[in-house]
């Protein structure tokens, strides 16, 4: 996969629930392309701390996901609900902009350290990874 386009970006669109996913990402994913993209996104976001815009639609991580069907997630309502849970738990708004690491810390403090992740995304197929990591 060619990462040139994302490595040069200065701002990213990010689904709020990806703030939790990135915390537990361990190199597994929906496909090898998605996994490589997720790893590169985590590296860029955590090392460069770019500005992000919080969105409840496909984002810069979703572009490599096999569930992304022409810009729409095939589990749209489920992940929309995850995004809403993160926004509400962190007191954030859709389309809010901030540095990634500020958002990442909010997710850690307001959701992960409070033990409410399961309430937000307990039916996620990857949730077992989060349980092992706690």
N, CA, C and O atoms as CSV, one atom per row, in Angstrom:
chain,resi,resn,atom,element,x,y,z
A,1,UNK,N,N,0.846,-1.186,0.000
A,1,UNK,CA,C,0.000,0.000,0.000
A,1,UNK,C,C,0.890,1.248,0.000
A,1,UNK,O,O,1.900,1.291,0.702
A,2,UNK,N,N,0.523,2.237,-0.769
A,2,UNK,CA,C,1.267,3.486,-0.857
A,2,UNK,C,C,0.764,4.450,0.218
A,2,UNK,O,O,-0.391,4.876,0.194
A,3,UNK,N,N,1.655,4.791,1.165
A,3,UNK,CA,C,1.268,5.674,2.264
A,3,UNK,C,C,1.642,7.130,2.011
A,3,UNK,O,O,1.482,7.972,2.895
A,4,UNK,N,N,2.135,7.431,0.822
A,4,UNK,CA,C,2.591,8.785,0.526
A,4,UNK,C,C,1.514,9.826,0.807
A,4,UNK,O,O,1.789,10.866,1.405
A,5,UNK,N,N,0.295,9.546,0.376
A,5,UNK,CA,C,-0.778,10.523,0.550
A,5,UNK,C,C,-1.083,10.816,2.016
A,5,UNK,O,O,-1.360,11.967,2.354
A,6,UNK,N,N,-1.041,9.821,2.893
A,6,UNK,CA,C,-1.361,10.097,4.300
A,6,UNK,C,C,-0.179,10.646,5.077
A,6,UNK,O,O,-0.367,11.387,6.042
A,7,UNK,N,N,1.041,10.295,4.673
A,7,UNK,CA,C,2.196,10.777,5.429
A,7,UNK,C,C,2.419,12.274,5.235
A,7,UNK,O,O,3.105,12.908,6.037
A,8,UNK,N,N,1.848,12.835,4.186
A,8,UNK,CA,C,2.011,14.260,3.928
A,8,UNK,C,C,0.847,15.101,4.436
A,8,UNK,O,O,0.899,16.329,4.377
A,9,UNK,N,N,-0.189,14.459,4.928
A,9,UNK,CA,C,-1.346,15.204,5.424
A,9,UNK,C,C,-1.017,15.902,6.744
A,9,UNK,O,O,-0.223,15.405,7.543
A,10,UNK,N,N,-1.631,17.045,6.955
A,10,UNK,CA,C,-1.440,17.806,8.194
A,10,UNK,C,C,-2.677,17.749,9.093
A,10,UNK,O,O,-2.613,18.100,10.271
A,11,UNK,N,N,-3.793,17.306,8.534
A,11,UNK,CA,C,-5.046,17.207,9.294
A,11,UNK,C,C,-5.793,15.970,8.826
A,11,UNK,O,O,-5.772,15.624,7.645
A,12,UNK,N,N,-6.454,15.307,9.769
A,12,UNK,CA,C,-7.165,14.070,9.467
A,12,UNK,C,C,-8.603,14.124,9.960
A,12,UNK,O,O,-8.923,14.813,10.929
A,13,UNK,N,N,-9.453,13.387,9.277
A,13,UNK,CA,C,-10.830,13.154,9.730
A,13,UNK,C,C,-10.779,11.854,10.532
A,13,UNK,O,O,-10.191,10.868,10.089
A,14,UNK,N,N,-11.394,11.858,11.706
A,14,UNK,CA,C,-11.320,10.686,12.576
A,14,UNK,C,C,-12.668,10.407,13.217
A,14,UNK,O,O,-13.286,11.288,13.813
A,15,UNK,N,N,-13.110,9.163,13.082
A,15,UNK,CA,C,-14.311,8.730,13.801
A,15,UNK,C,C,-13.941,8.672,15.276
A,15,UNK,O,O,-12.879,8.147,15.611
A,16,UNK,N,N,-14.771,9.188,16.164
A,16,UNK,CA,C,-14.435,9.175,17.591
A,16,UNK,C,C,-14.145,7.788,18.160
A,16,UNK,O,O,-13.258,7.646,19.002
A,17,UNK,N,N,-14.869,6.774,17.720
A,17,UNK,CA,C,-14.604,5.442,18.290
A,17,UNK,C,C,-13.214,4.935,17.928
A,17,UNK,O,O,-12.693,4.048,18.603
A,18,UNK,N,N,-12.609,5.470,16.891
A,18,UNK,CA,C,-11.248,5.057,16.558
A,18,UNK,C,C,-10.243,5.482,17.621
A,18,UNK,O,O,-9.141,4.938,17.680
A,19,UNK,N,N,-10.603,6.436,18.452
A,19,UNK,CA,C,-9.751,6.794,19.583
A,19,UNK,C,C,-9.590,5.641,20.545
A,19,UNK,O,O,-8.541,5.488,21.171
A,20,UNK,N,N,-10.634,4.819,20.665
A,20,UNK,CA,C,-10.538,3.618,21.502
A,20,UNK,C,C,-9.818,2.509,20.751
A,20,UNK,O,O,-8.952,1.842,21.317
A,21,UNK,N,N,-10.159,2.304,19.496
A,21,UNK,CA,C,-9.536,1.239,18.697
A,21,UNK,C,C,-8.023,1.402,18.635
A,21,UNK,O,O,-7.282,0.427,18.763
A,22,UNK,N,N,-7.574,2.615,18.443
A,22,UNK,CA,C,-6.136,2.867,18.349
A,22,UNK,C,C,-5.418,2.545,19.660
A,22,UNK,O,O,-4.242,2.181,19.650
A,23,UNK,N,N,-6.107,2.673,20.762
A,23,UNK,CA,C,-5.511,2.373,22.065
A,23,UNK,C,C,-5.180,0.892,22.221
A,23,UNK,O,O,-4.255,0.533,22.949
A,24,UNK,N,N,-5.928,0.043,21.545
A,24,UNK,CA,C,-5.771,-1.402,21.711
A,24,UNK,C,C,-5.248,-2.103,20.460
A,24,UNK,O,O,-5.071,-3.321,20.464
A,25,UNK,N,N,-5.003,-1.358,19.408
A,25,UNK,CA,C,-4.578,-1.959,18.141
A,25,UNK,C,C,-3.300,-2.763,18.338
A,25,UNK,O,O,-2.321,-2.276,18.904
A,26,UNK,N,N,-3.329,-4.007,17.860
A,26,UNK,CA,C,-2.169,-4.896,18.021
A,26,UNK,C,C,-1.806,-5.603,16.717
A,26,UNK,O,O,-1.272,-6.711,16.738
A,27,UNK,N,N,-2.096,-4.966,15.591
A,27,UNK,CA,C,-1.696,-5.537,14.314
A,27,UNK,C,C,-2.663,-6.538,13.727
A,27,UNK,O,O,-2.283,-7.338,12.872
A,28,UNK,N,N,-3.904,-6.507,14.171
A,28,UNK,CA,C,-4.937,-7.373,13.604
A,28,UNK,C,C,-5.986,-6.465,12.984
A,28,UNK,O,O,-6.196,-5.337,13.431
A,29,UNK,N,N,-6.644,-6.978,11.942
A,29,UNK,CA,C,-7.657,-6.162,11.294
A,29,UNK,C,C,-8.474,-6.948,10.300
A,29,UNK,O,O,-8.368,-8.171,10.203
A,30,UNK,N,N,-9.292,-6.223,9.564
A,30,UNK,CA,C,-10.217,-6.835,8.622
A,30,UNK,C,C,-9.518,-7.429,7.402
A,30,UNK,O,O,-10.045,-8.347,6.773
A,31,UNK,N,N,-8.344,-6.914,7.064
A,31,UNK,CA,C,-7.568,-7.392,5.922
A,31,UNK,C,C,-6.120,-6.948,6.130
A,31,UNK,O,O,-5.847,-6.104,6.983
A,32,UNK,N,N,-5.203,-7.509,5.362
A,32,UNK,CA,C,-3.811,-7.103,5.505
A,32,UNK,C,C,-3.633,-5.641,5.106
A,32,UNK,O,O,-2.834,-4.930,5.715
A,33,UNK,N,N,-4.363,-5.187,4.100
A,33,UNK,CA,C,-4.282,-3.788,3.682
A,33,UNK,C,C,-4.779,-2.862,4.802
A,33,UNK,O,O,-4.145,-1.853,5.113
A,34,UNK,N,N,-5.905,-3.217,5.391
A,34,UNK,CA,C,-6.443,-2.407,6.489
A,34,UNK,C,C,-5.475,-2.387,7.668
A,34,UNK,O,O,-5.235,-1.328,8.249
A,35,UNK,N,N,-4.923,-3.530,8.025
A,35,UNK,CA,C,-4.013,-3.618,9.161
A,35,UNK,C,C,-2.771,-2.751,8.942
A,35,UNK,O,O,-2.334,-2.049,9.854
A,36,UNK,N,N,-2.209,-2.798,7.746
A,36,UNK,CA,C,-1.039,-1.964,7.439
A,36,UNK,C,C,-1.406,-0.483,7.511
A,36,UNK,O,O,-0.637,0.333,8.019
A,37,UNK,N,N,-2.583,-0.146,6.999
A,37,UNK,CA,C,-3.024,1.255,7.025
A,37,UNK,C,C,-3.259,1.723,8.460
A,37,UNK,O,O,-2.858,2.828,8.825
A,38,UNK,N,N,-3.900,0.894,9.266
A,38,UNK,CA,C,-4.169,1.246,10.663
A,38,UNK,C,C,-2.856,1.456,11.417
A,38,UNK,O,O,-2.731,2.400,12.198
A,39,UNK,N,N,-1.888,0.588,11.187
A,39,UNK,CA,C,-0.585,0.724,11.853
A,39,UNK,C,C,0.078,2.043,11.449
A,39,UNK,O,O,0.636,2.743,12.295
A,40,UNK,N,N,0.018,2.377,10.176
A,40,UNK,CA,C,0.629,3.625,9.708
A,40,UNK,C,C,-0.121,4.830,10.271
A,40,UNK,O,O,0.502,5.814,10.669
A,41,UNK,N,N,-1.435,4.763,10.308
A,41,UNK,CA,C,-2.230,5.868,10.877
A,41,UNK,C,C,-1.897,6.061,12.351
A,41,UNK,O,O,-1.748,7.195,12.805
A,42,UNK,N,N,-1.777,4.974,13.102
A,42,UNK,CA,C,-1.451,5.096,14.524
A,42,UNK,C,C,-0.083,5.747,14.688
A,42,UNK,O,O,0.101,6.605,15.551
A,43,UNK,N,N,0.865,5.344,13.868
A,43,UNK,CA,C,2.199,5.929,13.928
A,43,UNK,C,C,2.148,7.440,13.653
A,43,UNK,O,O,2.723,8.230,14.403
A,44,UNK,N,N,1.473,7.826,12.603
A,44,UNK,CA,C,1.380,9.251,12.244
A,44,UNK,C,C,0.668,10.039,13.331
A,44,UNK,O,O,1.148,11.090,13.755
A,45,UNK,N,N,-0.469,9.540,13.782
A,45,UNK,CA,C,-1.270,10.271,14.773
A,45,UNK,C,C,-0.533,10.433,16.093
A,45,UNK,O,O,-0.545,11.515,16.681
A,46,UNK,N,N,0.109,9.365,16.566
A,46,UNK,CA,C,0.758,9.445,17.878
A,46,UNK,C,C,2.116,10.133,17.837
A,46,UNK,O,O,2.531,10.743,18.823
A,47,UNK,N,N,2.807,10.043,16.717
A,47,UNK,CA,C,4.137,10.659,16.637
A,47,UNK,C,C,4.115,12.104,16.150
A,47,UNK,O,O,4.952,12.910,16.555
A,48,UNK,N,N,3.161,12.432,15.284
A,48,UNK,CA,C,3.121,13.777,14.713
A,48,UNK,C,C,2.061,14.675,15.348
A,48,UNK,O,O,2.115,15.896,15.200
A,49,UNK,N,N,1.097,14.077,16.055
A,49,UNK,CA,C,0.032,14.820,16.728
A,49,UNK,C,C,-0.643,15.860,15.817
A,49,UNK,O,O,-0.701,17.043,16.151
A,50,UNK,N,N,-1.151,15.400,14.658
A,50,UNK,CA,C,-1.806,16.347,13.751
A,50,UNK,C,C,-3.173,16.782,14.280
A,50,UNK,O,O,-3.698,16.197,15.227
A,51,UNK,N,N,-3.727,17.792,13.671
A,51,UNK,CA,C,-5.097,18.198,13.973
A,51,UNK,C,C,-6.039,17.139,13.420
A,51,UNK,O,O,-5.794,16.565,12.359
A,52,UNK,N,N,-7.107,16.891,14.144
A,52,UNK,CA,C,-8.146,15.971,13.685
A,52,UNK,C,C,-9.483,16.689,13.730
A,52,UNK,O,O,-9.678,17.624,14.508
A,53,UNK,N,N,-10.388,16.243,12.895
A,53,UNK,CA,C,-11.777,16.657,12.933
A,53,UNK,C,C,-12.578,15.414,13.253
A,53,UNK,O,O,-12.466,14.412,12.547
A,54,UNK,N,N,-13.383,15.455,14.302
A,54,UNK,CA,C,-14.179,14.303,14.723
A,54,UNK,C,C,-15.430,14.203,13.853
A,54,UNK,O,O,-16.230,15.136,13.793
A,55,UNK,N,N,-15.589,13.069,13.183
A,55,UNK,CA,C,-16.710,12.871,12.267
A,55,UNK,C,C,-17.425,11.562,12.580
A,55,UNK,O,O,-16.822,10.621,13.097
A,56,UNK,N,N,-18.718,11.515,12.262
A,56,UNK,CA,C,-19.488,10.275,12.431
A,56,UNK,C,C,-19.819,9.694,11.057
A,56,UNK,O,O,-20.967,9.365,10.759
A,57,UNK,N,N,-18.794,9.581,10.244
A,57,UNK,CA,C,-18.898,8.969,8.914
A,57,UNK,C,C,-17.522,8.432,8.573
A,57,UNK,O,O,-16.587,8.597,9.356
A,58,UNK,N,N,-17.378,7.800,7.437
A,58,UNK,CA,C,-16.085,7.221,7.113
A,58,UNK,C,C,-14.993,8.284,7.200
A,58,UNK,O,O,-15.187,9.439,6.822
A,59,UNK,N,N,-13.842,7.856,7.711
A,59,UNK,CA,C,-12.739,8.779,7.984
A,59,UNK,C,C,-11.468,8.317,7.283
A,59,UNK,O,O,-11.511,7.475,6.387
A,60,UNK,N,N,-10.349,8.871,7.695
A,60,UNK,CA,C,-9.075,8.525,7.065
A,60,UNK,C,C,-8.583,7.126,7.431
A,60,UNK,O,O,-7.713,6.593,6.742
A,61,UNK,N,N,-9.098,6.531,8.465
A,61,UNK,CA,C,-8.777,5.129,8.772
A,61,UNK,C,C,-9.655,4.214,7.924
A,61,UNK,O,O,-9.189,3.189,7.427
A,62,UNK,N,N,-10.903,4.576,7.761
A,62,UNK,CA,C,-11.863,3.739,7.031
A,62,UNK,C,C,-11.535,3.550,5.557
A,62,UNK,O,O,-12.038,2.614,4.936
A,63,UNK,N,N,-10.713,4.404,4.990
A,63,UNK,CA,C,-10.460,4.330,3.547
A,63,UNK,C,C,-9.887,2.979,3.126
A,63,UNK,O,O,-10.048,2.590,1.970
A,64,UNK,N,N,-9.231,2.261,4.017
A,64,UNK,CA,C,-8.655,0.953,3.684
A,64,UNK,C,C,-9.495,-0.209,4.204
A,64,UNK,O,O,-9.082,-1.363,4.091
A,65,UNK,N,N,-10.642,0.069,4.761
A,65,UNK,CA,C,-11.475,-0.975,5.362
A,65,UNK,C,C,-12.366,-1.651,4.318
A,65,UNK,O,O,-13.019,-0.963,3.533
A,66,UNK,N,N,-12.403,-2.977,4.297
A,66,UNK,CA,C,-13.266,-3.670,3.340
A,66,UNK,C,C,-14.764,-3.461,3.611
A,66,UNK,O,O,-15.594,-3.777,2.759
A,67,UNK,N,N,-15.107,-2.938,4.776
A,67,UNK,CA,C,-16.511,-2.651,5.090
A,67,UNK,C,C,-16.949,-1.283,4.575
A,67,UNK,O,O,-18.125,-0.930,4.663
A,68,UNK,N,N,-16.010,-0.520,4.041
A,68,UNK,CA,C,-16.280,0.792,3.460
A,68,UNK,C,C,-16.766,0.565,2.032
A,68,UNK,O,O,-15.986,0.212,1.149
A,69,UNK,N,N,-18.039,0.769,1.821
A,69,UNK,CA,C,-18.657,0.564,0.509
A,69,UNK,C,C,-19.008,1.923,-0.085
A,69,UNK,O,O,-20.047,2.510,0.218
A,70,UNK,N,N,-18.113,2.401,-0.936
A,70,UNK,CA,C,-18.302,3.687,-1.613
A,70,UNK,C,C,-18.538,4.821,-0.620
A,70,UNK,O,O,-19.421,5.658,-0.807
A,71,UNK,N,N,-17.725,4.828,0.444
A,71,UNK,CA,C,-17.781,5.903,1.422
A,71,UNK,C,C,-18.783,5.717,2.544
A,71,UNK,O,O,-18.984,6.621,3.354
A,72,UNK,N,N,-19.416,4.550,2.600
A,72,UNK,CA,C,-20.386,4.261,3.663
A,72,UNK,C,C,-20.034,2.918,4.289
A,72,UNK,O,O,-19.845,1.924,3.589
A,73,UNK,N,N,-19.947,2.902,5.609
A,73,UNK,CA,C,-19.655,1.661,6.329
A,73,UNK,C,C,-20.859,0.733,6.241
A,73,UNK,O,O,-21.995,1.178,6.406
A,74,UNK,N,N,-20.624,-0.555,5.983
A,74,UNK,CA,C,-21.754,-1.480,5.925
A,74,UNK,C,C,-22.309,-1.813,7.317
A,74,UNK,O,O,-23.300,-2.533,7.438
A,75,UNK,N,N,-21.674,-1.292,8.348
A,75,UNK,CA,C,-22.205,-1.381,9.721
A,75,UNK,C,C,-22.447,0.037,10.240
A,75,UNK,O,O,-22.162,0.344,11.397
A,76,UNK,N,N,-22.973,0.887,9.370
A,76,UNK,CA,C,-23.063,2.331,9.633
A,76,UNK,C,C,-23.744,2.677,10.953
A,76,UNK,O,O,-23.209,3.483,11.715
A,77,UNK,N,N,-24.896,2.101,11.246
A,77,UNK,CA,C,-25.603,2.478,12.472
A,77,UNK,C,C,-24.844,2.047,13.715
A,77,UNK,O,O,-24.782,2.785,14.698
A,78,UNK,N,N,-24.267,0.856,13.674
A,78,UNK,CA,C,-23.521,0.354,14.835
A,78,UNK,C,C,-22.336,1.269,15.145
A,78,UNK,O,O,-22.155,1.659,16.298
A,79,UNK,N,N,-21.537,1.615,14.155
A,79,UNK,CA,C,-20.365,2.447,14.424
A,79,UNK,C,C,-20.749,3.905,14.685
A,79,UNK,O,O,-20.035,4.618,15.391
A,80,UNK,N,N,-21.869,4.349,14.123
A,80,UNK,CA,C,-22.387,5.684,14.443
A,80,UNK,C,C,-22.707,5.742,15.940
A,80,UNK,O,O,-22.407,6.731,16.608
A,81,UNK,N,N,-23.315,4.681,16.454
A,81,UNK,CA,C,-23.632,4.617,17.885
A,81,UNK,C,C,-22.352,4.610,18.729
A,81,UNK,O,O,-22.308,5.248,19.780
A,82,UNK,N,N,-21.309,3.895,18.280
A,82,UNK,CA,C,-20.027,3.916,18.991
A,82,UNK,C,C,-19.478,5.341,19.029
A,82,UNK,O,O,-19.024,5.819,20.068
A,83,UNK,N,N,-19.531,6.012,17.870
A,83,UNK,CA,C,-19.026,7.388,17.790
A,83,UNK,C,C,-19.793,8.305,18.740
A,83,UNK,O,O,-19.204,9.133,19.435
A,84,UNK,N,N,-21.104,8.145,18.758
A,84,UNK,CA,C,-21.939,8.967,19.634
A,84,UNK,C,C,-21.577,8.722,21.095
A,84,UNK,O,O,-21.504,9.666,21.881
A,85,UNK,N,N,-21.353,7.471,21.461
A,85,UNK,CA,C,-20.973,7.139,22.834
A,85,UNK,C,C,-19.665,7.793,23.242
A,85,UNK,O,O,-19.535,8.271,24.369
A,86,UNK,N,N,-18.704,7.818,22.345
A,86,UNK,CA,C,-17.414,8.447,22.648
A,86,UNK,C,C,-17.592,9.953,22.780
A,86,UNK,O,O,-17.096,10.559,23.730
A,87,UNK,N,N,-18.297,10.558,21.830
A,87,UNK,CA,C,-18.513,12.013,21.895
A,87,UNK,C,C,-19.197,12.404,23.200
A,87,UNK,O,O,-18.755,13.327,23.885
A,88,UNK,N,N,-20.272,11.704,23.543
A,88,UNK,CA,C,-21.015,12.027,24.768
A,88,UNK,C,C,-20.172,11.795,26.016
A,88,UNK,O,O,-20.188,12.619,26.931
A,89,UNK,N,N,-19.447,10.701,26.068
A,89,UNK,CA,C,-18.634,10.389,27.245
A,89,UNK,C,C,-17.506,11.387,27.462
A,89,UNK,O,O,-17.091,11.632,28.595
A,90,UNK,N,N,-17.014,11.959,26.371
A,90,UNK,CA,C,-15.894,12.904,26.453
A,90,UNK,C,C,-16.351,14.358,26.409
A,90,UNK,O,O,-15.521,15.264,26.479
A,91,UNK,N,N,-17.668,14.597,26.293
A,91,UNK,CA,C,-18.168,15.965,26.220
A,91,UNK,C,C,-17.724,16.688,24.960
A,91,UNK,O,O,-17.450,17.887,24.988
A,92,UNK,N,N,-17.654,15.959,23.856
A,92,UNK,CA,C,-17.196,16.518,22.591
A,92,UNK,C,C,-18.345,16.627,21.600
A,92,UNK,O,O,-19.415,16.056,21.809
A,93,UNK,N,N,-18.116,17.362,20.526
A,93,UNK,CA,C,-19.114,17.564,19.489
A,93,UNK,C,C,-18.590,17.043,18.153
A,93,UNK,O,O,-17.387,17.054,17.894
A,94,UNK,N,N,-19.508,16.591,17.318
A,94,UNK,CA,C,-19.144,16.231,15.957
A,94,UNK,C,C,-18.580,17.459,15.250
A,94,UNK,O,O,-19.041,18.577,15.480
A,95,UNK,N,N,-17.601,17.255,14.405
A,95,UNK,CA,C,-16.889,18.296,13.651
A,95,UNK,C,C,-15.960,19.147,14.506
A,95,UNK,O,O,-15.397,20.127,14.017
A,96,UNK,N,N,-15.793,18.789,15.772
A,96,UNK,CA,C,-14.836,19.493,16.624
A,96,UNK,C,C,-13.431,19.179,16.147
A,96,UNK,O,O,-13.138,18.053,15.745
A,97,UNK,N,N,-12.569,20.175,16.193
A,97,UNK,CA,C,-11.168,20.012,15.787
A,97,UNK,C,C,-10.271,20.174,16.998
A,97,UNK,O,O,-10.504,21.030,17.852
A,98,UNK,N,N,-9.241,19.340,17.060
A,98,UNK,CA,C,-8.246,19.432,18.122
A,98,UNK,C,C,-7.045,18.571,17.758
A,98,UNK,O,O,-7.134,17.732,16.862
A,99,UNK,N,N,-5.924,18.771,18.443
A,99,UNK,CA,C,-4.775,17.898,18.198
A,99,UNK,C,C,-5.127,16.459,18.601
A,99,UNK,O,O,-5.839,16.237,19.580
A,100,UNK,N,N,-4.623,15.502,17.843
A,100,UNK,CA,C,-4.949,14.108,18.106
A,100,UNK,C,C,-4.663,13.696,19.541
A,100,UNK,O,O,-5.512,13.081,20.186
A,101,UNK,N,N,-3.475,14.026,20.055
A,101,UNK,CA,C,-3.113,13.550,21.394
A,101,UNK,C,C,-3.997,14.136,22.487
A,101,UNK,O,O,-4.162,13.510,23.534
A,102,UNK,N,N,-4.565,15.306,22.277
A,102,UNK,CA,C,-5.535,15.867,23.221
A,102,UNK,C,C,-6.770,14.973,23.260
A,102,UNK,O,O,-7.257,14.619,24.333
A,103,UNK,N,N,-7.269,14.612,22.085
A,103,UNK,CA,C,-8.425,13.720,21.980
A,103,UNK,C,C,-8.104,12.347,22.571
A,103,UNK,O,O,-8.903,11.792,23.325
A,104,UNK,N,N,-6.952,11.810,22.233
A,104,UNK,CA,C,-6.530,10.485,22.693
A,104,UNK,C,C,-6.489,10.431,24.222
A,104,UNK,O,O,-6.909,9.442,24.821
A,105,UNK,N,N,-5.985,11.494,24.848
A,105,UNK,CA,C,-5.967,11.566,26.324
A,105,UNK,C,C,-7.375,11.644,26.892
A,105,UNK,O,O,-7.660,11.042,27.927
A,106,UNK,N,N,-8.258,12.380,26.225
A,106,UNK,CA,C,-9.646,12.462,26.698
A,106,UNK,C,C,-10.296,11.085,26.670
A,106,UNK,O,O,-10.980,10.704,27.620
A,107,UNK,N,N,-10.091,10.349,25.608
A,107,UNK,CA,C,-10.653,9.001,25.510
A,107,UNK,C,C,-10.084,8.124,26.630
A,107,UNK,O,O,-10.827,7.386,27.276
A,108,UNK,N,N,-8.790,8.201,26.856
A,108,UNK,CA,C,-8.167,7.399,27.920
A,108,UNK,C,C,-8.755,7.757,29.284
A,108,UNK,O,O,-9.131,6.868,30.049
A,109,UNK,N,N,-8.836,9.049,29.591
A,109,UNK,CA,C,-9.294,9.487,30.914
A,109,UNK,C,C,-10.797,9.334,31.115
A,109,UNK,O,O,-11.234,8.918,32.188
A,110,UNK,N,N,-11.586,9.660,30.113
A,110,UNK,CA,C,-13.038,9.685,30.271
A,110,UNK,C,C,-13.725,8.354,29.982
A,110,UNK,O,O,-14.857,8.131,30.412
A,111,UNK,N,N,-13.043,7.469,29.255
A,111,UNK,CA,C,-13.666,6.195,28.879
A,111,UNK,C,C,-12.865,5.005,29.399
A,111,UNK,O,O,-13.370,4.208,30.189
A,112,UNK,N,N,-11.632,4.892,28.958
A,112,UNK,CA,C,-10.856,3.694,29.278
A,112,UNK,C,C,-10.552,3.584,30.764
A,112,UNK,O,O,-10.749,2.521,31.352
A,113,UNK,N,N,-10.074,4.666,31.387
A,113,UNK,CA,C,-9.760,4.624,32.814
A,113,UNK,C,C,-11.014,4.529,33.681
A,113,UNK,O,O,-10.944,4.094,34.831
A,114,UNK,N,N,-12.147,4.931,33.141
A,114,UNK,CA,C,-13.414,4.843,33.869
A,114,UNK,C,C,-14.087,3.480,33.686
A,114,UNK,O,O,-15.083,3.180,34.345
A,115,UNK,N,N,-13.535,2.657,32.787
A,115,UNK,CA,C,-14.078,1.322,32.560
A,115,UNK,C,C,-15.421,1.290,31.854
A,115,UNK,O,O,-16.202,0.362,32.063
A,116,UNK,N,N,-15.707,2.287,31.019
A,116,UNK,CA,C,-17.014,2.319,30.353
A,116,UNK,C,C,-16.939,1.961,28.866
A,116,UNK,O,O,-17.917,2.133,28.139
A,117,UNK,N,N,-15.796,1.469,28.414
A,117,UNK,CA,C,-15.659,1.085,27.015
A,117,UNK,C,C,-16.676,0.051,26.584
A,117,UNK,O,O,-17.241,0.150,25.495
A,118,UNK,N,N,-16.916,-0.939,27.425
A,118,UNK,CA,C,-17.876,-1.988,27.074
A,118,UNK,C,C,-19.276,-1.425,26.867
A,118,UNK,O,O,-20.026,-1.919,26.025
A,119,UNK,N,N,-19.626,-0.409,27.618
A,119,UNK,CA,C,-20.940,0.233,27.453
A,119,UNK,C,C,-21.059,0.847,26.058
A,119,UNK,O,O,-22.134,0.834,25.458
A,120,UNK,N,N,-19.961,1.378,25.552
A,120,UNK,CA,C,-19.972,2.048,24.254
A,120,UNK,C,C,-19.907,1.057,23.102
A,120,UNK,O,O,-20.642,1.192,22.124
A,121,UNK,N,N,-19.034,0.066,23.210
A,121,UNK,CA,C,-18.812,-0.822,22.055
A,121,UNK,C,C,-18.737,-2.286,22.450
A,121,UNK,O,O,-17.950,-3.044,21.883
A,122,UNK,N,N,-19.536,-2.682,23.401
A,122,UNK,CA,C,-19.503,-4.058,23.898
A,122,UNK,C,C,-19.829,-5.110,22.866
A,122,UNK,O,O,-19.442,-6.267,23.032
A,123,UNK,N,N,-20.534,-4.743,21.794
A,123,UNK,CA,C,-20.892,-5.714,20.762
A,123,UNK,C,C,-19.929,-5.710,19.575
A,123,UNK,O,O,-20.230,-6.301,18.538
A,124,UNK,N,N,-18.788,-5.061,19.711
A,124,UNK,CA,C,-17.792,-5.009,18.643
A,124,UNK,C,C,-17.088,-6.359,18.521
A,124,UNK,O,O,-16.772,-6.992,19.529
A,125,UNK,N,N,-16.847,-6.795,17.298
A,125,UNK,CA,C,-16.187,-8.089,17.083
A,125,UNK,C,C,-14.743,-8.104,17.585
A,125,UNK,O,O,-14.185,-9.179,17.802
A,126,UNK,N,N,-14.128,-6.936,17.773
A,126,UNK,CA,C,-12.743,-6.851,18.227
A,126,UNK,C,C,-12.642,-6.631,19.736
A,126,UNK,O,O,-11.535,-6.509,20.263
A,127,UNK,N,N,-13.747,-6.579,20.426
A,127,UNK,CA,C,-13.769,-6.236,21.856
A,127,UNK,C,C,-12.894,-7.164,22.692
A,127,UNK,O,O,-12.354,-6.741,23.714
A,128,UNK,N,N,-12.747,-8.400,22.281
A,128,UNK,CA,C,-11.921,-9.355,23.056
A,128,UNK,C,C,-10.475,-8.869,23.189
A,128,UNK,O,O,-9.816,-9.168,24.185
A,129,UNK,N,N,-9.980,-8.131,22.206
A,129,UNK,CA,C,-8.626,-7.565,22.280
A,129,UNK,C,C,-8.564,-6.533,23.409
A,129,UNK,O,O,-7.577,-6.456,24.141
A,130,UNK,N,N,-9.616,-5.756,23.535
A,130,UNK,CA,C,-9.665,-4.716,24.579
A,130,UNK,C,C,-9.700,-5.353,25.963
A,130,UNK,O,O,-9.077,-4.834,26.890
A,131,UNK,N,N,-10.401,-6.444,26.120
A,131,UNK,CA,C,-10.452,-7.113,27.422
A,131,UNK,C,C,-9.083,-7.621,27.810
A,131,UNK,O,O,-8.686,-7.501,28.969
A,132,UNK,N,N,-8.353,-8.185,26.865
A,132,UNK,CA,C,-7.019,-8.719,27.158
A,132,UNK,C,C,-6.046,-7.611,27.533
A,132,UNK,O,O,-5.115,-7.825,28.308
A,133,UNK,N,N,-6.271,-6.419,26.975
A,133,UNK,CA,C,-5.321,-5.326,27.174
A,133,UNK,C,C,-5.539,-4.575,28.471
A,133,UNK,O,O,-4.671,-3.805,28.882
A,134,UNK,N,N,-6.649,-4.769,29.114
A,134,UNK,CA,C,-6.965,-4.006,30.318
A,134,UNK,C,C,-6.233,-4.563,31.505
A,134,UNK,O,O,-6.373,-4.048,32.614
